[in-house]
């Protein structure tokens, strides 16, 4: 690693800016990983930091005691998911830094052949005392004056949202769906299922509807041959099903992962099984950022959810109402990870850290009633997929109005008004509430 003080004059003000390499934590070369260890040291989570963060550490050290300012073009991962806490909390603990300006996510491409467009942010920072005027540039390029720019590039308190295994508030537990690890042997399209049953009619009762993000949003149908509850006697009468079980056993035995080879001894079972006994809320792990709401909803227990979705088995219509609101979407937009620009919803960062409102029974009842109207409005369009219903250009007016009614009720539950509906104001409120709740939890644990 180069000593930057040998390049930058130690006794003169200066600007440091650039476009460091964007290599992600999972694709760094051995040499880059060595660079990271030399620069960042043993900071917790260094193995999950992108390569560009090394430049932030070097620049932070260079700033101390000098009238200097820094700005870097970076991947937008630095302002979302787990990266903000991993980068900025130790930096702020080590150095008196503050962000001066920030450009939120924008798409950047170049003319080089074969180079895909990347989604970037620009972050400018300096010593705490250097700049009083702070500016955030939103996705439309508009300048927003801010009192503070936090690690999520929002005018809100400096919070560091870390992975959490249980909900911050009194909310039902979320988990992933089922993870077969079957090499595709248990999963069928509608046509494939029909062919299989024509060949082996006795297998029909062992098929269950199978739903992942794509099936849920696009209205596609898939099926799973679930033999976990099939007795040995019954399976002996299903030669075609037995072939599938044997194929799964061999697939798992051929894996490089020891854990996968171990579950080859129980080839009829999934690696992860999560089959609620009652209706559950389903939230896709990945969905388009172009929708005003993330499609989510209740699913009947006979339908098996895949591991491409999150499920909440103990949730009520009230919980659905809060999660389906613009308030929750503002939180998602601010803190979740992304797949390019699509939302990548997570349990440990997004859901478990979400600050739920304190509500009376009357408020919960009103939110639940409004949420029920959304579900009823959807049912009036049985031929339309959720992708159709939540397309901004084709969303039915009745569904749109139902969501607006719900949004107003949830805003009110957080002490916000119609004038507070812009996402930036919602996020600022949620982050202040998050800060308060985490502080109270720490005090509770201390006592």
C-alpha positions in Angstrom: 0.0 0.0 0.0 1.3 3.4 -0.9 1.9 6.1 1.7 -0.3 8.9 0.4 1.5 11.6 2.4 4.4 11.0 0.0 2.2 12.0 -2.9 0.0 14.8 -1.3 1.9 17.8 0.2 1.5 17.5 4.0 1.4 21.3 4.6 -1.1 22.4 1.8 -4.8 22.3 1.3 -5.9 20.0 -1.5 -8.7 18.0 -3.1 -8.5 14.2 -3.5 -11.0 12.7 -6.0 -11.2 9.7 -8.2 -12.9 6.6 -9.5 -11.3 3.7 -7.6 -11.8 0.0 -8.8 -15.2 -1.4 -8.0 -14.3 -5.1 -7.3 -16.9 -6.6 -5.0 -16.0 -8.5 -1.8 -16.7 -11.9 -3.4 -14.7 -11.3 -6.6 -11.5 -9.7 -5.4 -8.2 -11.2 -6.4 -5.8 -12.5 -3.7 -3.7 -9.4 -4.2 -6.7 -7.2 -3.7 -7.6 -9.1 -0.5 -4.0 -8.5 0.7 -4.4 -4.8 0.0 -7.6 -4.7 2.1 -6.0 -6.4 5.1 -3.0 -4.0 4.9 -5.2 -0.9 4.7 -8.3 -1.8 6.8 -6.6 -4.2 9.2 -8.7 -6.4 11.4 -11.8 -4.3 11.3 -14.9 -6.4 11.8 -16.5 -7.5 8.6 -13.5 -6.6 6.4 -14.2 -9.8 4.3 -17.6 -8.3 3.3 -16.3 -4.9 2.2 -15.9 -3.9 -1.5 -12.4 -3.1 -2.7 -13.3 0.6 -3.2 -13.6 1.0 0.6 -9.8 0.8 1.0 -9.6 4.3 -0.7 -12.0 5.7 1.9 -9.8 4.4 4.7 -6.6 5.9 3.1 -8.3 9.2 2.4 -9.7 9.4 6.0 -6.3 9.2 7.4 -5.0 11.8 5.0 -7.6 14.3 6.0 -6.6 14.6 9.7 -5.2 18.0 10.6 -5.4 19.4 7.1 -7.9 21.5 5.1 -8.6 18.8 2.5 -11.7 17.4 0.9 -12.3 14.0 -0.7 -14.8 12.7 -3.2 -15.0 9.3 -4.8 -17.2 7.7 -7.4 -18.2 4.3 -6.0 -20.5 1.4 -6.4 -23.9 2.1 -4.9 -23.4 -0.9 -2.5 -21.5 1.5 -0.2 -24.9 3.1 0.7 -27.1 0.1 1.0 -27.4 -3.3 2.7 -24.7 -4.3 5.2 -21.9 -2.1 3.7 -22.7 1.3 5.3 -22.4 0.0 8.8 -19.3 -2.0 8.0 -17.5 0.9 6.4 -18.7 4.1 8.1 -19.1 3.1 11.7 -15.4 2.2 12.2 -14.4 5.1 10.1 -16.4 7.6 12.2 -15.0 5.9 15.3 -11.5 6.3 14.1 -11.6 9.8 12.5 -13.7 13.0 12.9 -15.4 12.7 9.5 -18.6 14.1 8.0 -20.1 13.8 4.5 -20.3 17.1 2.6 -22.3 16.1 -0.4 -23.6 12.9 -2.1 -25.0 11.9 -5.4 -27.5 9.1 -4.9 -27.5 6.1 -7.2 -27.2 6.8 -11.0 -26.4 4.5 -13.9 -23.0 4.9 -15.4 -21.8 3.3 -18.6 -18.9 3.8 -20.9 -18.1 3.2 -24.6 -15.8 0.2 -24.0 -16.9 -2.9 -25.7 -18.4 -5.5 -23.4 -18.4 -3.2 -20.3 -21.8 -3.4 -18.6 -23.3 -0.3 -17.0 -22.8 0.0 -13.3 -24.9 1.8 -10.6 -22.8 4.3 -8.8 -22.9 7.0 -6.1 -20.5 9.9 -5.5 -19.6 10.6 -1.9 -17.7 13.7 -0.8 -16.4 14.0 2.8 -13.9 15.9 4.9 -13.1 16.7 8.5 -16.1 17.4 10.7 -15.3 21.2 10.9 -14.7 21.8 7.2 -18.1 22.2 5.6 -21.4 23.4 7.1 -23.4 23.5 3.9 -24.4 19.9 2.8 -26.1 18.8 -0.4 -27.7 15.6 -1.5 -28.4 15.2 -5.3 -31.3 12.8 -5.9 -31.8 10.4 -8.8 -33.4 13.3 -10.8 -30.2 15.4 -10.3 -32.1 17.8 -8.0 -30.0 19.4 -5.2 -31.5 19.0 -1.7 -30.0 21.0 1.2 -29.4 18.8 4.2 -28.5 19.2 7.8 -26.7 15.9 7.9 -25.9 13.2 5.3 -25.8 9.8 6.9 -24.3 6.6 5.5 -27.5 5.8 3.5 -27.2 9.2 1.8 -30.2 10.5 3.6 -30.8 13.7 5.6 -31.2 11.8 8.9 -29.1 10.9 12.0 -26.0 8.8 11.6 -27.3 5.3 12.1 -25.6 2.1 11.3 -28.1 -0.6 10.5 -26.5 -4.0 11.2 -27.6 -7.5 10.6 -30.0 -8.6 13.3 -31.3 -12.1 13.8 -34.6 -11.2 15.5 -37.0 -8.2 15.0 -36.1 -5.0 16.7 -39.8 -4.6 17.7 -42.5 -6.9 18.7 -43.2 -8.3 15.3 -43.7 -11.9 14.0 -40.6 -13.8 12.9 -39.6 -13.9 9.2 -37.8 -16.8 7.5 -37.0 -18.0 4.1 -39.1 -20.6 2.2 -38.0 -24.2 1.4 -34.6 -25.0 0.0 -34.7 -28.4 -1.7 -31.1 -28.9 -2.9 -32.5 -31.4 -5.4 -30.8 -30.5 -8.7 -34.3 -29.7 -10.0 -35.5 -33.3 -9.7 -38.5 -32.4 -7.5 -39.6 -29.3 -9.4 -42.0 -29.3 -12.4 -43.7 -27.0 -14.8 -47.4 -27.6 -15.4 -46.7 -29.5 -18.6 -44.0 -31.6 -16.9 -46.3 -32.4 -14.0 -49.0 -33.6 -16.5 -46.5 -35.8 -18.3 -45.3 -37.3 -15.0 -48.8 -38.0 -13.7 -49.8 -39.6 -17.0 -47.0 -42.0 -16.6 -47.5 -42.5 -12.8 -51.1 -41.5 -11.8 -50.6 -42.7 -8.2 -48.1 -39.8 -7.7 -50.7 -37.1 -8.2 -51.5 -36.6 -4.5 -47.8 -36.0 -3.8 -47.6 -32.8 -5.9 -47.9 -29.5 -4.2 -48.0 -26.0 -5.8 -44.5 -24.4 -5.6 -44.1 -20.6 -5.5 -41.0 -18.3 -5.7 -40.6 -14.7 -6.5 -41.2 -15.1 -10.3 -44.2 -17.4 -9.8 -45.8 -15.1 -7.2 -45.3 -11.8 -9.2 -45.8 -13.1 -12.7 -48.6 -15.5 -11.9 -46.7 -18.5 -13.2 -47.5 -22.1 -12.0 -44.9 -24.6 -10.8 -45.2 -27.7 -8.7 -43.1 -29.7 -6.3 -43.1 -33.5 -5.8 -43.0 -33.5 -2.0 -42.2 -37.0 -0.8 -41.1 -36.1 2.7 -44.3 -37.5 4.2 -44.6 -40.4 1.8 -44.3 -43.8 3.6 -41.8 -46.4 2.5 -44.7 -48.7 1.6 -46.3 -46.1 -0.6 -43.0 -45.1 -2.2 -42.4 -48.7 -3.2 -45.5 -48.4 -5.5 -44.2 -45.2 -7.2 -41.2 -46.4 -9.4 -41.0 -43.0 -11.3 -41.0 -41.1 -8.0 -38.3 -43.4 -6.7 -36.1 -42.6 -9.7 -36.4 -38.9 -8.7 -35.4 -39.7 -5.1 -32.4 -41.7 -6.3 -31.4 -38.8 -8.6 -31.5 -36.4 -5.7 -29.4 -38.7 -3.6 -26.7 -38.9 -6.3 -26.8 -35.2 -6.9 -26.1 -34.5 -3.3 -23.4 -37.1 -3.0 -21.6 -35.4 -5.9 -21.5 -32.0 -4.2 -18.3 -30.4 -3.1 -20.0 -29.2 0.1 -19.8 -31.6 3.0 -23.1 -30.4 4.4 -24.9 -31.3 1.1 -23.2 -34.7 1.0 -24.5 -35.4 4.5 -28.2 -34.8 3.6 -27.8 -37.4 0.8 -28.8 -39.9 3.5 -32.3 -38.3 3.6 -33.0 -37.6 -0.1 -36.8 -37.2 0.3 -36.3 -34.3 2.7 -35.3 -30.7 1.8 -32.2 -29.0 3.2 -34.4 -26.3 4.6 -38.1 -27.1 5.3 -40.5 -24.3 6.2 -44.1 -25.3 5.8 -46.5 -23.2 7.9 -49.8 -24.8 9.0 -51.8 -21.7 8.2 -51.8 -18.8 5.8 -48.6 -16.8 5.6 -47.3 -13.5 4.2 -45.0 -13.9 1.2 -42.5 -11.2 0.2 -40.3 -11.7 -2.9 -36.6 -11.4 -2.2 -36.1 -9.5 -5.5 -38.6 -7.2 -7.1 -38.5 -4.2 -9.4 -37.7 -0.7 -8.1 -40.1 0.7 -10.7 -43.3 -0.3 -8.8 -44.7 2.1 -6.2 -45.3 -0.9 -3.9 -43.6 -4.3 -3.5 -46.1 -7.0 -4.4 -46.6 -9.2 -1.3 -49.6 -11.1 0.0 -51.1 -14.0 1.9 -50.5 -17.6 0.6 -52.4 -20.7 1.6 -50.4 -23.4 3.5 -50.8 -26.1 0.8 -48.6 -24.0 -1.4 -44.8 -24.5 -0.7 -42.7 -21.4 -0.8 -39.2 -21.6 -2.4 -36.1 -20.0 -0.9 -36.4 -17.1 -3.4 -39.0 -15.5 -1.0 -39.4 -14.6 2.6 -42.4 -15.8 4.6 -44.0 -14.6 7.8 -46.2 -17.5 9.2 -47.7 -15.7 12.2 -48.5 -12.4 10.5 -52.0 -10.8 10.6 -53.7 -8.5 8.2 -52.5 -5.6 10.3 -48.9 -6.6 9.8 -49.6 -7.0 6.0 -51.0 -3.4 6.1 -47.9 -1.9 7.5 -45.5 -3.9 5.3 -47.5 -3.1 2.1 -47.5 0.7 2.8 -45.4 3.4 1.3 -43.8 3.9 4.7 -42.2 0.4 4.6 -41.3 0.9 0.9 -39.4 4.1 1.9 -37.4 2.1 4.5 -36.7 -0.6 1.9 -35.6 1.9 -0.7 -33.2 3.5 1.8 -31.5 0.5 3.4 -31.9 -2.7 1.4 -29.3 -4.2 -0.9 -29.8 -4.1 -4.7 -29.5 -6.5 -7.6 -28.5 -3.8 -10.1 -31.4 -1.5 -9.1 -34.0 -4.0 -8.2 -34.9 -4.3 -4.5 -33.2 -7.2 -2.8 -35.3 -7.6 0.4 -33.5 -9.1 3.4 -34.7 -10.5 6.7 -31.7 -9.5 8.8 -31.1 -5.9 7.5 -34.5 -4.7 6.2 -37.3 -6.6 8.2 -35.6 -7.2 11.5 -34.5 -3.6 11.8 -37.7 -2.0 10.7 -39.1 0.3 13.4 -42.8 -0.6 13.8 -45.2 2.1 15.0 -46.7 2.1 18.5 -50.4 1.7 17.7 -53.7 1.4 19.6 -56.2 -1.4 19.0 -58.3 1.1 17.1 -55.4 2.1 14.8 -54.5 -1.5 14.2 -58.1 -2.2 13.3 -58.3 0.6 10.9 -55.0 -0.4 9.2 -56.2 -4.0 9.0 -59.5 -2.9 7.4 -57.7 -0.8 4.8 -55.3 -3.7 4.1 -58.2 -6.0 3.6 -59.6 -3.7 1.0 -56.4 -4.0 -1.0 -56.7 -7.8 -1.0 -60.3 -7.6 -2.1 -59.4 -5.1 -4.9 -56.8 -7.6 -6.2 -59.4 -10.4 -6.3 -61.5 -8.4 -8.7 -58.9 -9.0 -11.4 -58.3 -12.8 -11.3 -56.8 -12.8 -14.8 -54.2 -10.2 -13.9 -50.8 -11.1 -12.3 -49.4 -8.9 -9.6 -46.9 -7.6 -12.1 -49.9 -6.3 -14.1 -51.7 -4.9 -11.1 -48.7 -3.1 -9.8 -47.4 -1.8 -13.1 -47.5 2.0 -12.6 -49.1 2.4 -16.0 -51.9 -0.2 -15.6 -52.6 -0.3 -11.8 -56.4 -0.4 -11.4 -57.8 2.8 -9.9 -59.6 0.9 -7.1 -56.4 -0.7 -6.0 -54.5 2.6 -6.2 -57.1 4.3 -4.0 -57.0 1.5 -1.5 -53.3 1.8 -1.2 -53.5 5.6 -0.7 -56.0 5.1 2.1 -53.7 2.6 3.7 -50.7 4.9 3.3 -52.5 7.7 5.1 -53.4 5.5 8.1 -49.9 4.2 8.4 -48.4 7.7 8.1 -50.7 8.7 10.9 -49.6 5.8 13.1 -46.0 7.1 12.8 -47.1 10.7 13.8 -46.7 11.8 10.2 -49.1 13.8 8.0 -49.9 14.0 4.3 -47.3 16.7 4.0 -44.7 14.3 5.4 -45.4 11.7 2.6 -42.2 12.3 0.6 -39.9 9.3 1.1 -37.0 11.5 2.4 -39.2 12.7 5.3 -40.5 9.3 6.0 -37.0 7.8 6.1 -35.7 10.6 8.4 -38.6 9.8 10.8 -37.9 6.0 10.7 -34.2 6.5 11.3 -34.8 8.7 14.3 -37.2 6.1 15.6 -34.6 3.3 14.9 -32.0 5.3 16.8 -34.3 5.7 19.7 -35.3 2.0 19.8 -31.8 0.7 19.6 -30.7 3.1 22.3 -33.6 1.9 24.5 -32.7 -1.7 23.8 -29.1 -1.1 24.9 -30.2 0.5 28.1 -32.6 -2.4 28.8 -29.8 -4.9 28.3 -27.4 -2.9 30.6 -30.0 -3.0 33.4 
